[in-house]
Amino acid sequence: MAFKKESLQQSEVSKCLAYLGHLGLNYGAFDLVENSEGKVTFLECNTNGQYRWLEDILGLPISNAIADQLIKIYKR
C-alpha cells in the first residue's frame, strides 16, 4: 500500500465539508482510497482520527492547520 500527498477535486472537498457541516463537526479525519482508474471512494470519517504518522511520512502540516482553526474558533 502506498501513501502520497494529493489534492482532492473541489467536488470531493465540498462533499467532505458538507458531511462535517451536517454533523456539526469542525474536524474529521477522512479515509479515502483511489483505485487504479482514479476513482476516489469514501471509507469513513473519524472524529478522533490519527494523522501524526501521515505528517511524518508525507510532511503534511496537519497539526498546525488544526491549531490554526482552534485559534480562529477561540477568537470568535
N, CA, C and O atoms as a Maestro MAE file, in Angstrom:
{
 s_m_m2io_version
 :::
 2.0.0
}

f_m_ct {
 s_m_title
 :::
 protein
 m_atom[304] {
  # First column is atom index #
  i_m_mmod_type
  r_m_x_coord
  r_m_y_coord
  r_m_z_coord
  i_m_residue_number
  s_m_chain_name
  s_m_pdb_residue_name
  s_m_pdb_atom_name
  i_m_atomic_number
  :::
  1 25 0.858 -1.171 0.000 1 A "MET " " N  " 7
  2 3 0.000 0.000 0.000 1 A "MET " " CA " 6
  3 2 0.905 1.235 0.000 1 A "MET " " C  " 6
  4 15 1.873 1.304 0.757 1 A "MET " " O  " 8
  5 25 0.586 2.189 -0.840 2 A "ALA " " N  " 7
  6 3 1.373 3.415 -0.936 2 A "ALA " " CA " 6
  7 2 0.539 4.619 -0.504 2 A "ALA " " C  " 6
  8 15 -0.662 4.695 -0.766 2 A "ALA " " O  " 8
  9 25 1.199 5.539 0.152 3 A "PHE " " N  " 7
  10 3 0.551 6.785 0.546 3 A "PHE " " CA " 6
  11 2 1.263 7.920 -0.156 3 A "PHE " " C  " 6
  12 15 2.490 7.936 -0.247 3 A "PHE " " O  " 8
  13 25 0.482 8.878 -0.658 4 A "LYS " " N  " 7
  14 3 1.081 10.028 -1.321 4 A "LYS " " CA " 6
  15 2 0.219 11.256 -1.101 4 A "LYS " " C  " 6
  16 15 -0.991 11.160 -0.897 4 A "LYS " " O  " 8
  17 25 0.853 12.391 -1.144 5 A "LYS " " N  " 7
  18 3 0.156 13.663 -0.984 5 A "LYS " " CA " 6
  19 2 -0.556 13.995 -2.295 5 A "LYS " " C  " 6
  20 15 0.063 14.043 -3.358 5 A "LYS " " O  " 8
  21 25 -1.854 14.221 -2.202 6 A "GLU " " N  " 7
  22 3 -2.679 14.554 -3.367 6 A "GLU " " CA " 6
  23 2 -3.686 15.623 -2.971 6 A "GLU " " C  " 6
  24 15 -4.010 15.788 -1.795 6 A "GLU " " O  " 8
  25 25 -4.162 16.326 -3.945 7 A "SER " " N  " 7
  26 3 -5.249 17.286 -3.722 7 A "SER " " CA " 6
  27 2 -6.546 16.652 -4.201 7 A "SER " " C  " 6
  28 15 -6.579 15.960 -5.219 7 A "SER " " O  " 8
  29 25 -7.604 16.899 -3.454 8 A "LEU " " N  " 7
  30 3 -8.919 16.424 -3.877 8 A "LEU " " CA " 6
  31 2 -9.529 17.395 -4.871 8 A "LEU " " C  " 6
  32 15 -9.227 18.588 -4.856 8 A "LEU " " O  " 8
  33 25 -10.383 16.880 -5.724 9 A "GLN " " N  " 7
  34 3 -11.144 17.749 -6.607 9 A "GLN " " CA " 6
  35 2 -12.108 18.560 -5.754 9 A "GLN " " C  " 6
  36 15 -12.526 18.108 -4.688 9 A "GLN " " O  " 8
  37 25 -12.460 19.740 -6.210 10 A "GLN " " N  " 7
  38 3 -13.339 20.622 -5.442 10 A "GLN " " CA " 6
  39 2 -14.667 19.948 -5.097 10 A "GLN " " C  " 6
  40 15 -15.217 20.189 -4.023 10 A "GLN " " O  " 8
  41 25 -15.183 19.118 -5.983 11 A "SER " " N  " 7
  42 3 -16.447 18.420 -5.697 11 A "SER " " CA " 6
  43 2 -16.288 17.486 -4.496 11 A "SER " " C  " 6
  44 15 -17.218 17.348 -3.701 11 A "SER " " O  " 8
  45 25 -15.132 16.845 -4.351 12 A "GLU " " N  " 7
  46 3 -14.891 15.957 -3.215 12 A "GLU " " CA " 6
  47 2 -14.676 16.762 -1.929 12 A "GLU " " C  " 6
  48 15 -15.125 16.357 -0.857 12 A "GLU " " O  " 8
  49 25 -13.991 17.899 -2.041 13 A "VAL " " N  " 7
  50 3 -13.806 18.783 -0.884 13 A "VAL " " CA " 6
  51 2 -15.173 19.253 -0.392 13 A "VAL " " C  " 6
  52 15 -15.439 19.254 0.809 13 A "VAL " " O  " 8
  53 25 -16.029 19.649 -1.317 14 A "SER " " N  " 7
  54 3 -17.373 20.117 -0.960 14 A "SER " " CA " 6
  55 2 -18.172 19.037 -0.248 14 A "SER " " C  " 6
  56 15 -18.894 19.326 0.706 14 A "SER " " O  " 8
  57 25 -18.048 17.802 -0.700 15 A "LYS " " N  " 7
  58 3 -18.760 16.688 -0.052 15 A "LYS " " CA " 6
  59 2 -18.248 16.475 1.376 15 A "LYS " " C  " 6
  60 15 -19.041 16.248 2.290 15 A "LYS " " O  " 8
  61 25 -16.941 16.547 1.567 16 A "CYS " " N  " 7
  62 3 -16.368 16.368 2.908 16 A "CYS " " CA " 6
  63 2 -16.821 17.491 3.835 16 A "CYS " " C  " 6
  64 15 -17.182 17.239 4.985 16 A "CYS " " O  " 8
  65 25 -16.804 18.722 3.345 17 A "LEU " " N  " 7
  66 3 -17.241 19.858 4.163 17 A "LEU " " CA " 6
  67 2 -18.731 19.772 4.478 17 A "LEU " " C  " 6
  68 15 -19.150 20.104 5.587 17 A "LEU " " O  " 8
  69 25 -19.527 19.329 3.517 18 A "ALA " " N  " 7
  70 3 -20.962 19.159 3.758 18 A "ALA " " CA " 6
  71 2 -21.198 18.080 4.812 18 A "ALA " " C  " 6
  72 15 -22.072 18.227 5.667 18 A "ALA " " O  " 8
  73 25 -20.435 17.014 4.755 19 A "TYR " " N  " 7
  74 3 -20.526 15.928 5.729 19 A "TYR " " CA " 6
  75 2 -20.245 16.463 7.131 19 A "TYR " " C  " 6
  76 15 -21.005 16.205 8.064 19 A "TYR " " O  " 8
  77 25 -19.147 17.211 7.275 20 A "LEU " " N  " 7
  78 3 -18.807 17.797 8.576 20 A "LEU " " CA " 6
  79 2 -19.897 18.757 9.041 20 A "LEU " " C  " 6
  80 15 -20.294 18.732 10.205 20 A "LEU " " O  " 8
  81 25 -20.379 19.600 8.134 21 A "GLY " " N  " 7
  82 3 -21.418 20.564 8.480 21 A "GLY " " CA " 6
  83 2 -22.705 19.890 8.922 21 A "GLY " " C  " 6
  84 15 -23.349 20.326 9.875 21 A "GLY " " O  " 8
  85 25 -23.074 18.828 8.226 22 A "HIS " " N  " 7
  86 3 -24.297 18.095 8.572 22 A "HIS " " CA " 6
  87 2 -24.222 17.524 9.990 22 A "HIS " " C  " 6
  88 15 -25.224 17.461 10.702 22 A "HIS " " O  " 8
  89 25 -23.020 17.111 10.382 23 A "LEU " " N  " 7
  90 3 -22.832 16.529 11.710 23 A "LEU " " CA " 6
  91 2 -22.427 17.570 12.759 23 A "LEU " " C  " 6
  92 15 -22.267 17.236 13.933 23 A "LEU " " O  " 8
  93 25 -22.260 18.828 12.340 24 A "GLY " " N  " 7
  94 3 -21.871 19.884 13.273 24 A "GLY " " CA " 6
  95 2 -20.443 19.734 13.774 24 A "GLY " " C  " 6
  96 15 -20.142 20.099 14.911 24 A "GLY " " O  " 8
  97 25 -19.562 19.201 12.935 25 A "LEU " " N  " 7
  98 3 -18.170 18.975 13.315 25 A "LEU " " CA " 6
  99 2 -17.249 20.015 12.701 25 A "LEU " " C  " 6
  100 15 -17.489 20.503 11.597 25 A "LEU " " O  " 8
  101 25 -16.190 20.347 13.433 26 A "ASN " " N  " 7
  102 3 -15.142 21.221 12.910 26 A "ASN " " CA " 6
  103 2 -13.959 20.430 12.372 26 A "ASN " " C  " 6
  104 15 -13.122 20.974 11.652 26 A "ASN " " O  " 8
  105 25 -13.889 19.158 12.716 27 A "TYR " " N  " 7
  106 3 -12.758 18.318 12.313 27 A "TYR " " CA " 6
  107 2 -13.234 16.900 12.034 27 A "TYR " " C  " 6
  108 15 -14.133 16.381 12.695 27 A "TYR " " O  " 8
  109 25 -12.623 16.308 11.063 28 A "GLY " " N  " 7
  110 3 -12.842 14.901 10.779 28 A "GLY " " CA " 6
  111 2 -11.677 14.386 9.948 28 A "GLY " " C  " 6
  112 15 -11.240 15.049 9.008 28 A "GLY " " O  " 8
  113 25 -11.178 13.213 10.289 29 A "ALA " " N  " 7
  114 3 -10.105 12.579 9.519 29 A "ALA " " CA " 6
  115 2 -10.777 11.617 8.532 29 A "ALA " " C  " 6
  116 15 -11.280 10.562 8.919 29 A "ALA " " O  " 8
  117 25 -10.774 11.992 7.278 30 A "PHE " " N  " 7
  118 3 -11.437 11.204 6.245 30 A "PHE " " CA " 6
  119 2 -10.499 10.137 5.704 30 A "PHE " " C  " 6
  120 15 -9.343 10.414 5.383 30 A "PHE " " O  " 8
  121 25 -11.001 8.934 5.608 31 A "ASP " " N  " 7
  122 3 -10.269 7.849 4.968 31 A "ASP " " CA " 6
  123 2 -10.859 7.671 3.581 31 A "ASP " " C  " 6
  124 15 -12.039 7.359 3.423 31 A "ASP " " O  " 8
  125 25 -10.021 7.873 2.586 32 A "LEU " " N  " 7
  126 3 -10.402 7.762 1.182 32 A "LEU " " CA " 6
  127 2 -9.400 6.861 0.482 32 A "LEU " " C  " 6
  128 15 -8.227 6.821 0.855 32 A "LEU " " O  " 8
  129 25 -9.852 6.149 -0.514 33 A "VAL " " N  " 7
  130 3 -8.941 5.357 -1.349 33 A "VAL " " CA " 6
  131 2 -9.191 5.715 -2.809 33 A "VAL " " C  " 6
  132 15 -10.293 6.107 -3.194 33 A "VAL " " O  " 8
  133 25 -8.144 5.571 -3.605 34 A "GLU " " N  " 7
  134 3 -8.239 5.834 -5.036 34 A "GLU " " CA " 6
  135 2 -7.840 4.561 -5.775 34 A "GLU " " C  " 6
  136 15 -6.791 3.977 -5.504 34 A "GLU " " O  " 8
  137 25 -8.687 4.138 -6.711 35 A "ASN " " N  " 7
  138 3 -8.355 2.932 -7.465 35 A "ASN " " CA " 6
  139 2 -7.443 3.272 -8.639 35 A "ASN " " C  " 6
  140 15 -7.103 4.436 -8.850 35 A "ASN " " O  " 8
  141 25 -7.053 2.274 -9.390 36 A "SER " " N  " 7
  142 3 -6.110 2.475 -10.496 36 A "SER " " CA " 6
  143 2 -6.674 3.340 -11.617 36 A "SER " " C  " 6
  144 15 -5.921 3.880 -12.427 36 A "SER " " O  " 8
  145 25 -8.003 3.473 -11.666 37 A "GLU " " N  " 7
  146 3 -8.623 4.337 -12.669 37 A "GLU " " CA " 6
  147 2 -8.809 5.768 -12.168 37 A "GLU " " C  " 6
  148 15 -9.311 6.620 -12.901 37 A "GLU " " O  " 8
  149 25 -8.412 6.035 -10.933 38 A "GLY " " N  " 7
  150 3 -8.528 7.378 -10.382 38 A "GLY " " CA " 6
  151 2 -9.819 7.669 -9.650 38 A "GLY " " C  " 6
  152 15 -10.051 8.805 -9.237 38 A "GLY " " O  " 8
  153 25 -10.665 6.664 -9.480 39 A "LYS " " N  " 7
  154 3 -11.930 6.865 -8.756 39 A "LYS " " CA " 6
  155 2 -11.656 6.888 -7.257 39 A "LYS " " C  " 6
  156 15 -11.042 5.970 -6.714 39 A "LYS " " O  " 8
  157 25 -12.120 7.953 -6.592 40 A "VAL " " N  " 7
  158 3 -11.945 8.104 -5.154 40 A "VAL " " CA " 6
  159 2 -13.192 7.588 -4.450 40 A "VAL " " C  " 6
  160 15 -14.315 7.930 -4.821 40 A "VAL " " O  " 8
  161 25 -12.979 6.753 -3.417 41 A "THR " " N  " 7
  162 3 -14.071 6.180 -2.648 41 A "THR " " CA " 6
  163 2 -13.923 6.563 -1.185 41 A "THR " " C  " 6
  164 15 -12.849 6.424 -0.601 41 A "THR " " O  " 8
  165 25 -15.006 7.044 -0.600 42 A "PHE " " N  " 7
  166 3 -15.067 7.388 0.818 42 A "PHE " " CA " 6
  167 2 -15.183 6.105 1.625 42 A "PHE " " C  " 6
  168 15 -16.019 5.253 1.323 42 A "PHE " " O  " 8
  169 25 -14.343 5.961 2.656 43 A "LEU " " N  " 7
  170 3 -14.428 4.797 3.538 43 A "LEU " " CA " 6
  171 2 -15.083 5.164 4.861 43 A "LEU " " C  " 6
  172 15 -16.042 4.521 5.286 43 A "LEU " " O  " 8
  173 25 -14.562 6.200 5.509 44 A "GLU " " N  " 7
  174 3 -15.109 6.619 6.794 44 A "GLU " " CA " 6
  175 2 -14.545 7.978 7.182 44 A "GLU " " C  " 6
  176 15 -13.597 8.478 6.576 44 A "GLU " " O  " 8
  177 25 -15.154 8.559 8.208 45 A "CYS " " N  " 7
  178 3 -14.672 9.807 8.777 45 A "CYS " " CA " 6
  179 2 -14.545 9.592 10.286 45 A "CYS " " C  " 6
  180 15 -15.518 9.256 10.961 45 A "CYS " " O  " 8
  181 25 -13.345 9.789 10.795 46 A "ASN " " N  " 7
  182 3 -13.082 9.614 12.224 46 A "ASN " " CA " 6
  183 2 -12.991 10.979 12.893 46 A "ASN " " C  " 6
  184 15 -12.215 11.835 12.468 46 A "ASN " " O  " 8
  185 25 -13.780 11.179 13.932 47 A "THR " " N  " 7
  186 3 -13.743 12.468 14.634 47 A "THR " " CA " 6
  187 2 -12.533 12.587 15.548 47 A "THR " " C  " 6
  188 15 -12.215 13.682 16.013 47 A "THR " " O  " 8
  189 25 -11.864 11.488 15.809 48 A "ASN " " N  " 7
  190 3 -10.620 11.489 16.583 48 A "ASN " " CA " 6
  191 2 -9.537 10.746 15.816 48 A "ASN " " C  " 6
  192 15 -8.734 10.019 16.402 48 A "ASN " " O  " 8
  193 25 -9.522 10.932 14.519 49 A "GLY " " N  " 7
  194 3 -8.615 10.183 13.661 49 A "GLY " " CA " 6
  195 2 -7.147 10.443 13.945 49 A "GLY " " C  " 6
  196 15 -6.751 11.544 14.327 49 A "GLY " " O  " 8
  197 25 -6.363 9.416 13.751 50 A "GLN " " N  " 7
  198 3 -4.910 9.508 13.916 50 A "GLN " " CA " 6
  199 2 -4.298 9.991 12.604 50 A "GLN " " C  " 6
  200 15 -4.635 9.487 11.533 50 A "GLN " " O  " 8
  201 25 -3.417 10.948 12.690 51 A "TYR " " N  " 7
  202 3 -2.817 11.514 11.482 51 A "TYR " " CA " 6
  203 2 -1.331 11.798 11.621 51 A "TYR " " C  " 6
  204 15 -0.677 12.105 10.624 51 A "TYR " " O  " 8
  205 25 -0.775 11.705 12.827 52 A "ARG " " N  " 7
  206 3 0.624 12.073 13.046 52 A "ARG " " CA " 6
  207 2 1.566 11.293 12.130 52 A "ARG " " C  " 6
  208 15 2.550 11.841 11.633 52 A "ARG " " O  " 8
  209 25 1.263 10.022 11.911 53 A "TRP " " N  " 7
  210 3 2.118 9.206 11.056 53 A "TRP " " CA " 6
  211 2 2.142 9.723 9.624 53 A "TRP " " C  " 6
  212 15 3.158 9.605 8.939 53 A "TRP " " O  " 8
  213 25 1.016 10.301 9.163 54 A "LEU " " N  " 7
  214 3 0.987 10.887 7.817 54 A "LEU " " CA " 6
  215 2 1.793 12.181 7.767 54 A "LEU " " C  " 6
  216 15 2.434 12.481 6.760 54 A "LEU " " O  " 8
  217 25 1.758 12.944 8.858 55 A "GLU " " N  " 7
  218 3 2.601 14.143 8.919 55 A "GLU " " CA " 6
  219 2 4.066 13.756 8.735 55 A "GLU " " C  " 6
  220 15 4.800 14.399 7.984 55 A "GLU " " O  " 8
  221 25 4.475 12.711 9.421 56 A "ASP " " N  " 7
  222 3 5.867 12.272 9.354 56 A "ASP " " CA " 6
  223 2 6.232 11.723 7.974 56 A "ASP " " C  " 6
  224 15 7.263 12.093 7.412 56 A "ASP " " O  " 8
  225 25 5.399 10.850 7.433 57 A "ILE " " N  " 7
  226 3 5.705 10.216 6.140 57 A "ILE " " CA " 6
  227 2 5.645 11.207 4.986 57 A "ILE " " C  " 6
  228 15 6.519 11.209 4.120 57 A "ILE " " O  " 8
  229 25 4.604 12.059 4.972 58 A "LEU " " N  " 7
  230 3 4.353 12.931 3.826 58 A "LEU " " CA " 6
  231 2 4.721 14.393 4.049 58 A "LEU " " C  " 6
  232 15 4.636 15.202 3.125 58 A "LEU " " O  " 8
  233 25 5.129 14.736 5.266 59 A "GLY " " N  " 7
  234 3 5.497 16.125 5.543 59 A "GLY " " CA " 6
  235 2 4.310 17.074 5.525 59 A "GLY " " C  " 6
  236 15 4.442 18.230 5.124 59 A "GLY " " O  " 8
  237 25 3.153 16.589 5.957 60 A "LEU " " N  " 7
  238 3 1.942 17.412 5.957 60 A "LEU " " CA " 6
  239 2 1.814 18.175 7.278 60 A "LEU " " C  " 6
  240 15 2.050 17.598 8.340 60 A "LEU " " O  " 8
  241 25 1.447 19.457 7.236 61 A "PRO " " N  " 7
  242 3 1.321 20.264 8.457 61 A "PRO " " CA " 6
  243 2 -0.079 20.174 9.091 61 A "PRO " " C  " 6
  244 15 -0.704 21.200 9.355 61 A "PRO " " O  " 8
  245 25 -0.559 18.974 9.328 62 A "ILE " " N  " 7
  246 3 -1.916 18.773 9.820 62 A "ILE " " CA " 6
  247 2 -2.097 19.370 11.212 62 A "ILE " " C  " 6
  248 15 -3.081 20.066 11.461 62 A "ILE " " O  " 8
  249 25 -1.160 19.108 12.121 63 A "SER " " N  " 7
  250 3 -1.263 19.636 13.494 63 A "SER " " CA " 6
  251 2 -1.324 21.154 13.495 63 A "SER " " C  " 6
  252 15 -2.113 21.746 14.231 63 A "SER " " O  " 8
  253 25 -0.499 21.782 12.677 64 A "ASN " " N  " 7
  254 3 -0.513 23.250 12.591 64 A "ASN " " CA " 6
  255 2 -1.839 23.764 12.042 64 A "ASN " " C  " 6
  256 15 -2.349 24.779 12.517 64 A "ASN " " O  " 8
  257 25 -2.398 23.085 11.057 65 A "ALA " " N  " 7
  258 3 -3.678 23.501 10.485 65 A "ALA " " CA " 6
  259 2 -4.801 23.389 11.512 65 A "ALA " " C  " 6
  260 15 -5.665 24.263 11.588 65 A "ALA " " O  " 8
  261 25 -4.789 22.315 12.303 66 A "ILE " " N  " 7
  262 3 -5.806 22.149 13.342 66 A "ILE " " CA " 6
  263 2 -5.644 23.220 14.413 66 A "ILE " " C  " 6
  264 15 -6.628 23.801 14.870 66 A "ILE " " O  " 8
  265 25 -4.408 23.479 14.810 67 A "ALA " " N  " 7
  266 3 -4.152 24.524 15.811 67 A "ALA " " CA " 6
  267 2 -4.626 25.884 15.308 67 A "ALA " " C  " 6
  268 15 -5.226 26.646 16.066 67 A "ALA " " O  " 8
  269 25 -4.365 26.194 14.051 68 A "ASP " " N  " 7
  270 3 -4.827 27.464 13.471 68 A "ASP " " CA " 6
  271 2 -6.346 27.575 13.530 68 A "ASP " " C  " 6
  272 15 -6.878 28.636 13.855 68 A "ASP " " O  " 8
  273 25 -7.044 26.491 13.219 69 A "GLN " " N  " 7
  274 3 -8.509 26.503 13.273 69 A "GLN " " CA " 6
  275 2 -9.012 26.689 14.700 69 A "GLN " " C  " 6
  276 15 -9.968 27.430 14.928 69 A "GLN " " O  " 8
  277 25 -8.380 26.026 15.658 70 A "LEU " " N  " 7
  278 3 -8.778 26.175 17.053 70 A "LEU " " CA " 6
  279 2 -8.594 27.617 17.532 70 A "LEU " " C  " 6
  280 15 -9.418 28.134 18.287 70 A "LEU " " O  " 8
  281 25 -7.536 28.250 17.099 71 A "ILE " " N  " 7
  282 3 -7.306 29.656 17.453 71 A "ILE " " CA " 6
  283 2 -8.403 30.534 16.858 71 A "ILE " " C  " 6
  284 15 -8.917 31.425 17.535 71 A "ILE " " O  " 8
  285 25 -8.764 30.292 15.601 72 A "LYS " " N  " 7
  286 3 -9.833 31.059 14.962 72 A "LYS " " CA " 6
  287 2 -11.150 30.886 15.708 72 A "LYS " " C  " 6
  288 15 -11.879 31.855 15.921 72 A "LYS " " O  " 8
  289 25 -11.455 29.650 16.105 73 A "ILE " " N  " 7
  290 3 -12.708 29.384 16.852 73 A "ILE " " CA " 6
  291 2 -12.675 30.117 18.178 73 A "ILE " " C  " 6
  292 15 -13.673 30.718 18.575 73 A "ILE " " O  " 8
  293 25 -11.555 30.081 18.864 74 A "TYR " " N  " 7
  294 3 -11.415 30.737 20.176 74 A "TYR " " CA " 6
  295 2 -11.606 32.244 20.064 74 A "TYR " " C  " 6
  296 15 -12.204 32.863 20.944 74 A "TYR " " O  " 8
  297 25 -11.099 32.836 18.983 75 A "LYS " " N  " 7
  298 3 -11.157 34.298 18.809 75 A "LYS " " CA " 6
  299 2 -12.521 34.798 18.367 75 A "LYS " " C  " 6
  300 15 -12.739 36.010 18.343 75 A "LYS " " O  " 8
  301 25 -13.436 33.927 18.022 76 A "ARG " " N  " 7
  302 3 -14.768 34.356 17.573 76 A "ARG " " CA " 6
  303 2 -15.539 35.015 18.676 76 A "ARG " " C  " 6
  304 15 -16.677 35.434 18.468 76 A "ARG " " O  " 8
  :::
 }
 m_bond[303] {
  # First column is bond index #
  i_m_from
  i_m_to
  i_m_order
  :::
  1 1 2 1
  2 2 3 1
  3 3 4 2
  4 3 5 1
  5 5 6 1
  6 6 7 1
  7 7 8 2
  8 7 9 1
  9 9 10 1
  10 10 11 1
  11 11 12 2
  12 11 13 1
  13 13 14 1
  14 14 15 1
  15 15 16 2
  16 15 17 1
  17 17 18 1
  18 18 19 1
  19 19 20 2
  20 19 21 1
  21 21 22 1
  22 22 23 1
  23 23 24 2
  24 23 25 1
  25 25 26 1
  26 26 27 1
  27 27 28 2
  28 27 29 1
  29 29 30 1
  30 30 31 1
  31 31 32 2
  32 31 33 1
  33 33 34 1
  34 34 35 1
  35 35 36 2
  36 35 37 1
  37 37 38 1
  38 38 39 1
  39 39 40 2
  40 39 41 1
  41 41 42 1
  42 42 43 1
  43 43 44 2
  44 43 45 1
  45 45 46 1
  46 46 47 1
  47 47 48 2
  48 47 49 1
  49 49 50 1
  50 50 51 1
  51 51 52 2
  52 51 53 1
  53 53 54 1
  54 54 55 1
  55 55 56 2
  56 55 57 1
  57 57 58 1
  58 58 59 1
  59 59 60 2
  60 59 61 1
  61 61 62 1
  62 62 63 1
  63 63 64 2
  64 63 65 1
  65 65 66 1
  66 66 67 1
  67 67 68 2
  68 67 69 1
  69 69 70 1
  70 70 71 1
  71 71 72 2
  72 71 73 1
  73 73 74 1
  74 74 75 1
  75 75 76 2
  76 75 77 1
  77 77 78 1
  78 78 79 1
  79 79 80 2
  80 79 81 1
  81 81 82 1
  82 82 83 1
  83 83 84 2
  84 83 85 1
  85 85 86 1
  86 86 87 1
  87 87 88 2
  88 87 89 1
  89 89 90 1
  90 90 91 1
  91 91 92 2
  92 91 93 1
  93 93 94 1
  94 94 95 1
  95 95 96 2
  96 95 97 1
  97 97 98 1
  98 98 99 1
  99 99 100 2
  100 99 101 1
  101 101 102 1
  102 102 103 1
  103 103 104 2
  104 103 105 1
  105 105 106 1
  106 106 107 1
  107 107 108 2
  108 107 109 1
  109 109 110 1
  110 110 111 1
  111 111 112 2
  112 111 113 1
  113 113 114 1
  114 114 115 1
  115 115 116 2
  116 115 117 1
  117 117 118 1
  118 118 119 1
  119 119 120 2
  120 119 121 1
  121 121 122 1
  122 122 123 1
  123 123 124 2
  124 123 125 1
  125 125 126 1
  126 126 127 1
  127 127 128 2
  128 127 129 1
  129 129 130 1
  130 130 131 1
  131 131 132 2
  132 131 133 1
  133 133 134 1
  134 134 135 1
  135 135 136 2
  136 135 137 1
  137 137 138 1
  138 138 139 1
  139 139 140 2
  140 139 141 1
  141 141 142 1
  142 142 143 1
  143 143 144 2
  144 143 145 1
  145 145 146 1
  146 146 147 1
  147 147 148 2
  148 147 149 1
  149 149 150 1
  150 150 151 1
  151 151 152 2
  152 151 153 1
  153 153 154 1
  154 154 155 1
  155 155 156 2
  156 155 157 1
  157 157 158 1
  158 158 159 1
  159 159 160 2
  160 159 161 1
  161 161 162 1
  162 162 163 1
  163 163 164 2
  164 163 165 1
  165 165 166 1
  166 166 167 1
  167 167 168 2
  168 167 169 1
  169 169 170 1
  170 170 171 1
  171 171 172 2
  172 171 173 1
  173 173 174 1
  174 174 175 1
  175 175 176 2
  176 175 177 1
  177 177 178 1
  178 178 179 1
  179 179 180 2
  180 179 181 1
  181 181 182 1
  182 182 183 1
  183 183 184 2
  184 183 185 1
  185 185 186 1
  186 186 187 1
  187 187 188 2
  188 187 189 1
  189 189 190 1
  190 190 191 1
  191 191 192 2
  192 191 193 1
  193 193 194 1
  194 194 195 1
  195 195 196 2
  196 195 197 1
  197 197 198 1
  198 198 199 1
  199 199 200 2
  200 199 201 1
  201 201 202 1
  202 202 203 1
  203 203 204 2
  204 203 205 1
  205 205 206 1
  206 206 207 1
  207 207 208 2
  208 207 209 1
  209 209 210 1
  210 210 211 1
  211 211 212 2
  212 211 213 1
  213 213 214 1
  214 214 215 1
  215 215 216 2
  216 215 217 1
  217 217 218 1
  218 218 219 1
  219 219 220 2
  220 219 221 1
  221 221 222 1
  222 222 223 1
  223 223 224 2
  224 223 225 1
  225 225 226 1
  226 226 227 1
  227 227 228 2
  228 227 229 1
  229 229 230 1
  230 230 231 1
  231 231 232 2
  232 231 233 1
  233 233 234 1
  234 234 235 1
  235 235 236 2
  236 235 237 1
  237 237 238 1
  238 238 239 1
  239 239 240 2
  240 239 241 1
  241 241 242 1
  242 242 243 1
  243 243 244 2
  244 243 245 1
  245 245 246 1
  246 246 247 1
  247 247 248 2
  248 247 249 1
  249 249 250 1
  250 250 251 1
  251 251 252 2
  252 251 253 1
  253 253 254 1
  254 254 255 1
  255 255 256 2
  256 255 257 1
  257 257 258 1
  258 258 259 1
  259 259 260 2
  260 259 261 1
  261 261 262 1
  262 262 263 1
  263 263 264 2
  264 263 265 1
  265 265 266 1
  266 266 267 1
  267 267 268 2
  268 267 269 1
  269 269 270 1
  270 270 271 1
  271 271 272 2
  272 271 273 1
  273 273 274 1
  274 274 275 1
  275 275 276 2
  276 275 277 1
  277 277 278 1
  278 278 279 1
  279 279 280 2
  280 279 281 1
  281 281 282 1
  282 282 283 1
  283 283 284 2
  284 283 285 1
  285 285 286 1
  286 286 287 1
  287 287 288 2
  288 287 289 1
  289 289 290 1
  290 290 291 1
  291 291 292 2
  292 291 293 1
  293 293 294 1
  294 294 295 1
  295 295 296 2
  296 295 297 1
  297 297 298 1
  298 298 299 1
  299 299 300 2
  300 299 301 1
  301 301 302 1
  302 302 303 1
  303 303 304 2
  :::
 }
}
